[in-house]
């Protein structure tokens, strides 16, 4: 894929800023070529799938250092592009402050697609990804009209992976379908230079402690209606 501009550009913070939706097993390579950038897809693409290449703030003009904010390149391997949209807001549950640049992961709510919902964030790649702006508001684009389980992660390590005890996490206790969600307004903030919207979903994010496996060391049943179990670390 080649994207041309009217002046020379450079690529900055690619590992931190660039991501694909859905995520690929191998990230594309991005290089400058003339007055443009060249994207080489290294992964095998799924059939009938809409893909979005999100560049964040990684594209900068070579002369003055002006950032081309939130450039997205969208294409489909089928005959249509998914076009549903959802908005939301990510906030720290303990401080009440917005969580900037958090990642929003969308998983299909069909139990036949992903059976182990208790370990989604640790075992599976999301089918769609969005990123919140500095004000904590996100606008997820190119979604399908299906039910989703939706999670938000802080991603402190910029590895696009949920790290327990490091990243804050938030989730919805129900499924949501962009086709049946309420209407909302979207506008461009000319001061901060990003899209913003009335949020449909609220994520109160918290830091979850990592589970440590315990072994049963002893049990007692001193009364008929009561049993006491003792656990110890391996």
Secondary structure, DSSP 8 states (H G I E B T S, - for coil): -EEE-SS-EEE-SHHHH-EEES--SS--EEEE-SSEEEEE--S---TT-EEEEE-TT-EEETTT--B-TT-EEEEESSSS---EEEEEEEEETTT--B-TT-EEEEEE--TTT-S-GGGHHHH---SEEEE--TTSEEEEEEE-SSEEEEEEE--TTSSSS--TTTSEEEE-SS-EETTTS----EEEETTTTEEEE--SEEEEEEE------EEEEEEEEEETTEEEEEEEE-
